[in-house]
Amino acid sequence: MRLVVATNFDDELVEKIHQYPVKYMYGSQTETLTGHGRASFILPKVDDERLKSHIELLHSYKIKFLYTMNTANLYGKEYSEKFHEDLKKEVDKLVNFGVDGFIVALPFLIYFIKREYPDIEVSVSSFARITHIRKVEEYLKMGVNTVIMDEDTNRNFSLLEQSAKLAKKYNADIEVITNNTCLWGCPYKLTHDQVTSYASAKDGIKGIWYEFPVLFCATEVRNDFANIIRMRWIRPEDLHYYEEIGIDRFKIAGRNKKTDWLVNVVKAYSERKYEGNLLDILSYVQGRATTSALRKINSSSQYEILMKIYVDNNAFPPNWLSYFKYNRCEERSCEDCKYCDIIAEKTIRVEGELPRDKIRPPIELIPRFREDGKNKQ
């Protein structure tokens, strides 16, 4: 097992998890030249000195640091000579700080970094949305060292096994994300990637405080709790399914999380066991982030139920994940299948009355997710 863990740049986090099989930690400064995979307003402020000292601490425990430069869009800056110059300075600076590698989503950045530093590690981000073998092959040919699969592939064991075999030929790795709660087949994911990217760039949008696509997927969960089971998270108890097909590199998300939360998650995956509410170790932005945001503008009543959901991790049937080894979700509708609905009935408890109606996302609220829109009615 090799864990790749998000950092919040709290040195106490490193002190508490270095005894676990943490081989890499990853993160970035708050607002960056390129932008990255988390909106700046949810991240801690990290200046150059904080970054350098944190990397030094990681290295003292033989943990490598990967810098996230995984924007989904550079908005045409590739055409600017000045941007090329600024990017070279940025990469040079980060390498001098001790960065061991980069996580990127755009082929331009892969080629750029590998041209300047051929031997440095480059992981292609889940923001590249790699969902089939041809994409895996293309990125391996570009020279990446690790392919981070789109979460949607986490239960496509045939694809993952073939991808792992292919990566081995290139002396590369396949990495899967364990604890994100993206909807299965999410229609909002690409929009969310774009919003996150321009909300984390120095020249991106300013003054927003909530990523509106999360409201859309929260609505889907509120309307059908089985969507929680359909999400492609991986339980600590189920890591062996991936190791059996040649994947032992597991990513733990949570750059915006507090230290105690991250320690709890790392402990659970390291020990391959968690007793309690599975949502406690998953990102679950649909519940925590959405209800918090809507409370700020007094509009949370339809979504409060999301904070009353308990997914009993002990209630999953043994070998429940084996179903996906023999059934292809990509070719069968959830409405026809109903397997996740059955698992939801066994594992999900809800405190209070269940919603009787289906709602649509309240898009009229989106302008209020700006600093100048909080108090508007």
N, C-alpha and C positions, 0 to 999 in steps of 0.2 A: 504493500500500500504506500502510495506517495500522495500526500495531501498538498494541494495548492490553495493557500488560504488568503482571503482578503485581509488587508490591514487597515486599521483606523489610525495608524501612526502613534498609538499609545504604546510606549515601551513596556508597560506592565503586561500587555497582551502577549508580547514575545516571551517574557519571563514565565508566563503561565502555560504556554503551549509548546515550548521548544522540546519538551520531553516526549511529545507525541510525534508520529511520523510526518512531520511538516517539512517538506523539502523546499518549498517555495512560498513566498508571500508576494502579494501584488497590490499595486495601488498607483496613485499619481498625485501630483499637486492639484490644487482645487480647480483653478481655471488655467487652461494650458493653450499653447499655440495651436494645436490641432483640434482640441476637444477630445473627449473620451467617453466611457460607457456609463458614467453616473453624473447626474445633474449637479452642478457645483453647489447649489444651495442646500444639499443634504449631506455634504462632506465636511470634514474638519479642515481648517485652514492649515496649509503646510507650506512653509517657506523653504528656501534652499538649505538652511542650516538644519532644520528639522528633518528634511529628507536625508541629508548626508549622515546625520547621527543615527537615524533609524536604520539605514542600510548597514552602517558599521556594526550596530548591535546584532542585526540578523547574521552578518558574516561571522561574528564571534561565536555563534551557535551553528555555523555551517549551514545556514539557511540562505538560499539565493533570493534575490529580489527582481521581480519583473515589473517594468513600468508600463502602465496602461496608456496606450496611444490609439485606442480602438474606436475612434470616431467613425461614424457610418458615412460621413460626407465632408469633404473639404471645401465645398461650395465654390469650386472653380479656382481655388488658390494655387492649384498645380500649374496654372499658366503664368504665375508671377515669379520672375527671377528673384525678387526680394524674398518671397516666401521660401524658395529653395535655399537661399542664403541663411535665412532665419532658422529654417528647419535643421540645417547642418550644424549651426551653432547650438541649437537645443539638444540634438542627439549627442554632439561632442561633450557638452556640459554634463549630460546625464551619465554617459559612460565614464567620464572623469570622476563623477560622484560615486561610482562603484556599481551602477546598475548592471545586472547580469544578463538582462534580456528585455525584450519588448513584447507586449501583446498588442497586435494591430489587426484591423479588419480590411484595410484597403490594399490592393495589389501595389499601388503606387508607393505606399509606405514600406511594404515588404522589400520591394526592389531598391528603394532609397537606402534603407538601413543596411541591407545585405551588401550593397555597393560600398558603403562607407566602412562597414565592420563585418566582413564576410563570416567571421567565426562566432559572432555573438548570437545568442539564442533568440529566435523569433517564434512566437506562438500566433497562429491566426485565430482571431477572436470568434466567439459565437455570433458576434454582430455580422460576420460574413455569411451567416445563415447557410451553413453547409449541411445539406439534407440528403445528398446522394453521392455515390462512389466517384462519379466523374469529377465533382468539385473537390473531393478529397485528393484525387490524383493530381488535379491542376495545381492545387496549393503546395503539394509535396514537390512538384516539379519546379515551383518558384523558389524552393529552398527552405521552407519553413521547417522548424524542428518539432513543432507540436501543432496538431489540428484539434481545436476545441469545437466539438460538434454542437450544432443547434440542439437546444433542449428537446425539440420535437422528435429527435432520433433516439432518445434514451430507452425506448421500449422496442425499437426495431433491432432486435438482436442479430438478425442476419446481416443487416447493413453494418452494424458495429463490428461484428466479427471479421467481415471482409475488409473493412477499413483498417482494423488493427493489423491484419496480415499484410496489407498493402503498405502501411506505414513502416512496418518492420523492414521491408525491402529497402527503404530509404533511411534506415537507422533513425526513425522518427517515432513520435508517440501520438496516440489518440487520447484525448482528455474529455471527460464528461462532467457536466455540472450537476451537483447533487441536490441543491436545496433552493433553486429558484422556483417560483410558482407562476410561470407563464402559462396561459391557457394552452391546451392542446389545440394545434391548428389555429393559433391566435390570428385574427384578421387585423389586429391593431399593432402587432409587433414592429412592423417596419416603420410605422408612424412614430411609435415610441422610441425606436432607435434614433430617428432623426431629431426628435425633440430633445432627447438626452444629449445628443452630439452638439447641437447648437446652444444648449443650456450649460455646457461645460467649457466652451471655447472663450478665449479672451475677447474675441470680437463677436461673440454670439449674443443672443437675446438676453436682456437684463430685466430684473424686477419680477420674475415669476417665482413662485414658491411651491408649486405642485404640478406634476406632470400629468396633463389631462388624459392621455390614453389609459392611464391606470383606472380612471373613473369608468371607462368603457368596460374593461375586463372585470372590474368589481361588480358592475351591473350584471354581467353574465353569471358570476358566482352567486350573487344574491338571488337571481332568478332560478338557478339550478345548482344545488349544493354538490351534485355528482361531478360538476366541473372540477372540484377539488381533487377527486380521485383521477380524473382524466389528465390532470397536469403531470408533467414528466419529471417530477422530483424522484429521488432515489432514497429509500429508507436505509438507515445504517445496517439493518439486518440483511439487506438485499445486495450488498456490495459484491458478494461472491459470484453473482450471476455475471458480472462484468469481468471479474478476474478470470473466470472460467473460459472467457473468449479472448483473453489476452490484453485486457485493459485494467491497469492498476493505478492510473493517475486520475485523482478525483478532485474537482474544484469545489471549494466552499465559498459561496457568495456572501457579501455583507459588508462592503466597504463603509457603509453609512451606519453600521451597527455599533452598539456599545461593547466594551471589552467583555463584560460578564456574559453577554449573549454569545459572542464569538467563542469564548472559552467553552461554554456549554455545548455548542455545536461541534467544535473540534473534538471534544471529549466523546461525544456520542458516536461520531463516525469512526474515531480511532478504536473505540471499544466495540463497535458494530452492534450497538444496542441503545435504545432509548425507550424509557417507560414514561408514558404521559401523553400529552397532546402533541401529536406530530407537528402541528402548526407552530409550536414553540421553537422548532429548529429550522423551519422554512422561512423564506423571505416574507411571504404572505402580505405583500403590499396591498392586496385587494381589501384586506381587513384593517390592518394597523394604519397604513398611510392614508387610505381613503377616508375612514371615519374621522381621523384626526383633522384632515384638511376640511372636511365638510362641517365639522363642529365649529371651526373657526369662522365660518360664514353662516352658521345657524341653519344648516341644510342637511343634517345627517340622519333625520328620522327614518328614511327608507333604507338606510345602510347600517344602522346600529346592530342589526341581527348578525352581521358579519363578525362582530366581536364576541358572539355568544356561541360560536361553533367549537366543538371539541372533536378532534379526530383521534380516536383511541388507537395508539400505535400497537397496543397489545392485541387488538381485536382482528388484525389482518389474518386471514386463513394462511396456514403454512403453504408455501409454494404458490401463493396467489399470483406472483409475477410470471410464473411459468406459462400462464395463458397466452402471454404476448409472444412467447417463443414460437407458437404454432398458429397464431391468428394475426393477420396484418391489418392494423388499424387504418393504414393508408388507403385501403381498398374496400373498407366497409364503414357504413355510417354508424355513428353512435346510437342513433335512433333505432337502427335494426339490431345492433349488438346487445346493448344493455348490460354488458359485464360490469362496467364501472358503477352503474346504478345499483347492482346487486352488492358490490363491495361497499358502496356508500351506505346502504342500509345496515350493514354489519358494523361499520366503524364510526359513523358520524352521529354525534348527539348534538342537539340544539336546545339551548335554554330559552324557553319562551315560545310564543306562538309563531308558527311558520308563516311566511308571506303567502297570501292567497292569490296575489296578482303578479303578473309579469310587467316590468317597467322598462322603459327605454332610457338611455343615458341622458341626463339633464344638461344638454349641451349649452343651454343658456347661462349656465354657471361658469363656463370656462373663462370669460373675461374677468371674473372675480378672483381667479387664481394669480393675479398680479398684485404687487404691493399697493398699487393705486386703485385696486378694485375690491379690496377686502371688505370695506364698509359700505359698498353699494348694495342696494336692494333690487 
